[in-house]
């Protein structure tokens, strides 16, 4: 789910003359996915010459409380997927950074820091809840020059039991 879109973003950036691409993971938890993105980004940089900025977004304290049935509270509970923030920070390469807090608060600040010379080229959403996915998708609402012409979006939880067009990430996408 990460290798193809990261390579795709690098190829697209190279084709259009960008030297750096920003890639994002929403829902870092323990950090396995973010560290995997970093490893793939480094290998892709060596193969293509395109640099990456990797950003991870998380509460830093596990899942928040479910808002209602659309968050599939029968599958996910408050506190699930905690993070060891200090250990993860020490494991991240210099080209990666964490944004800790409610994504509703961290996205506007993040978007104001994205520059047209390192546009967003891939977004992974693994926040489990409808309410969190709805917030995370707002990262796609910035100025058009902040994005590659095509931005793959990976949605991790569309296959979770109970997920359907009226709940979970599918509902957030439909809205």
C-alpha positions as CSV (number, residue, x, y, z in Angstrom):
1,X,0.0,0.0,0.0
2,X,3.0,2.4,0.4
3,X,5.6,1.3,-2.2
4,X,3.6,1.9,-5.3
5,X,2.1,5.4,-4.4
6,X,5.5,6.6,-3.1
7,X,7.3,5.5,-6.4
8,X,4.4,7.0,-8.4
9,X,4.8,10.3,-6.6
10,X,8.5,10.3,-7.2
11,X,8.0,9.6,-10.9
12,X,5.3,12.2,-11.3
13,X,7.5,14.8,-9.4
14,X,10.5,14.0,-11.6
15,X,8.3,14.3,-14.8
16,X,7.1,17.8,-13.7
17,X,10.5,19.1,-12.4
18,X,10.0,18.8,-8.6
19,X,13.0,17.6,-6.6
20,X,11.1,17.0,-3.3
21,X,7.7,15.4,-2.5
22,X,5.8,15.5,0.8
23,X,4.1,12.3,1.9
24,X,1.8,11.9,4.9
25,X,0.5,9.2,7.2
26,X,-2.5,9.9,9.4
27,X,-2.8,7.4,12.3
28,X,0.8,6.6,13.2
29,X,0.1,4.6,16.4
30,X,3.3,2.6,17.3
31,X,5.1,3.9,14.1
32,X,5.5,0.7,12.1
33,X,3.7,2.2,9.0
34,X,5.5,5.6,9.3
35,X,8.9,3.9,9.6
36,X,8.0,1.7,6.6
37,X,7.2,4.8,4.6
38,X,10.5,6.3,5.6
39,X,12.4,3.2,4.4
40,X,10.5,3.1,1.1
41,X,11.1,6.9,0.6
42,X,14.8,6.4,1.2
43,X,15.0,3.5,-1.3
44,X,12.9,5.5,-3.8
45,X,15.2,8.5,-3.4
46,X,18.2,6.3,-4.3
47,X,16.4,5.0,-7.3
48,X,14.9,8.2,-8.6
49,X,16.9,11.1,-7.1
50,X,13.7,12.6,-5.7
51,X,13.8,13.6,-2.0
52,X,11.0,13.1,0.4
53,X,9.6,14.9,3.4
54,X,7.6,12.4,5.5
55,X,4.9,13.6,8.0
56,X,3.1,11.6,10.5
57,X,-0.1,12.7,12.3
58,X,-1.4,11.2,15.5
59,X,-3.0,12.1,18.8
60,X,0.1,10.6,20.5
61,X,-2.1,8.9,23.1
62,X,-4.2,6.3,21.1
63,X,-7.6,6.5,19.7
64,X,-9.9,9.3,20.9
65,X,-13.4,8.6,22.1
66,X,-15.8,7.5,19.4
67,X,-18.3,10.2,18.3
68,X,-21.2,7.8,17.5
69,X,-22.1,4.6,15.6
70,X,-20.4,5.9,12.4
71,X,-17.0,5.5,14.2
72,X,-17.6,1.7,14.5
73,X,-17.2,1.7,18.3
74,X,-17.7,-2.1,18.3
75,X,-14.4,-2.4,16.4
76,X,-12.3,0.5,17.9
77,X,-12.2,1.9,21.4
78,X,-10.7,4.9,23.1
79,X,-7.0,4.4,23.9
80,X,-6.4,1.7,21.2
81,X,-3.1,2.0,19.4
82,X,-1.0,4.0,21.9
83,X,2.3,5.6,20.9
84,X,5.7,5.6,22.6
85,X,6.5,9.1,21.4
86,X,10.1,9.4,22.6
87,X,11.1,6.0,21.2
88,X,9.4,6.8,17.9
89,X,11.1,10.2,17.6
90,X,14.5,8.6,18.1
91,X,13.7,6.1,15.3
92,X,12.7,8.6,12.7
93,X,15.2,9.8,10.1
94,X,15.9,13.6,9.7
95,X,13.5,13.9,6.8
96,X,10.5,12.8,8.9
97,X,8.5,14.6,11.5
98,X,5.5,14.0,13.7
99,X,2.5,16.3,14.2
100,X,0.9,15.4,17.6
101,X,-2.6,16.4,18.5
102,X,-6.1,16.5,17.2
103,X,-5.8,16.5,13.4
104,X,-8.5,19.1,13.2
105,X,-6.0,21.4,14.9
106,X,-2.7,20.2,13.3
107,X,-3.8,20.2,9.6
108,X,-4.2,24.0,9.1
109,X,-0.8,24.6,10.7
110,X,0.7,21.9,8.6
111,X,-0.9,23.1,5.3
112,X,0.5,26.6,6.0
113,X,4.0,25.1,6.1
114,X,3.8,23.1,2.9
115,X,5.6,24.8,0.0
116,X,5.0,24.5,-3.7
117,X,8.6,23.2,-4.1
118,X,7.8,20.1,-2.0
119,X,4.1,19.3,-2.9
120,X,2.0,16.6,-1.3
121,X,2.2,13.5,-3.4
122,X,0.7,10.7,-1.3
123,X,-1.6,10.5,1.7
124,X,-2.2,7.4,3.9
125,X,-5.2,7.4,6.1
126,X,-5.3,4.8,8.9
127,X,-7.3,6.6,11.6
128,X,-10.0,3.9,11.8
129,X,-12.9,6.3,12.7
130,X,-15.3,8.0,10.4
131,X,-14.9,11.3,12.4
132,X,-11.1,11.2,12.2
133,X,-11.0,10.2,8.5
134,X,-13.4,13.1,7.8
135,X,-10.9,15.5,9.5
136,X,-7.9,13.9,7.8
137,X,-9.3,14.2,4.3
138,X,-9.2,18.0,4.9
139,X,-5.5,17.8,4.1
140,X,-6.6,17.7,0.5
141,X,-8.3,21.1,0.6
142,X,-5.3,23.3,0.4
143,X,-4.2,25.6,-2.4
144,X,-3.8,23.6,-5.7
145,X,-0.1,24.4,-6.0
146,X,0.5,22.4,-2.8
147,X,-0.2,19.0,-4.5
148,X,1.2,16.9,-7.3
149,X,-1.3,16.7,-10.2
150,X,-2.4,13.3,-9.0
151,X,-2.3,12.4,-5.3
152,X,-2.9,8.7,-4.4
153,X,-4.8,8.3,-1.1
154,X,-4.7,5.0,0.7
155,X,-7.6,4.2,3.1
156,X,-6.6,1.4,5.5
157,X,-10.0,0.7,7.1
158,X,-12.5,0.4,4.3
159,X,-12.5,-3.3,4.7
160,X,-13.1,-3.5,8.4
161,X,-16.1,-5.5,9.5
162,X,-19.1,-3.2,9.7
163,X,-17.6,-0.6,7.3
164,X,-20.0,0.4,4.6
165,X,-21.1,3.6,2.8
166,X,-22.9,4.7,6.0
167,X,-20.0,4.3,8.5
168,X,-16.3,4.5,8.7
169,X,-13.8,5.8,6.2
170,X,-16.2,5.1,3.3
171,X,-18.7,7.5,4.7
172,X,-16.1,10.2,5.1
173,X,-15.0,9.8,1.5
174,X,-18.5,9.9,0.2
175,X,-19.1,13.1,2.2
